[in-house]
Amino acid sequence: MKKDEHTPGPWTMKPWCVDEGIVKQWVIDSRDWLHLAHVHVQEDDTPTECDLGDGEANARLIASAPDLLAALTLVHDLIEMDDKM
């Protein structure tokens, strides 16, 4: 496979914009970049429970991207190795 062409992991997520105890934005950081990505929970000022859960889940998914890529690369390489046998 091609060499990685992304910001190396690990990526971490943390609450960024908290208003009255409600997280309205998550930020994804890496060792090399602060604020690699932002996940906005809701456009307006009244996020629902669903919005809050979805926002956190989306931030976790983005933050796990380097680990997911590593796992997929390993599976790809194992399949290629198996095809050559």
Protein Blocks (a to p, Z undefined) as FASTA:
>chain_A
ZZddbdddddddddfbdgehiafbdcdddfklghkbacdfbfblcdcfklmmmmmmmmmm
mmmmmmmmmmmmmmmmmmmmmmmZZ
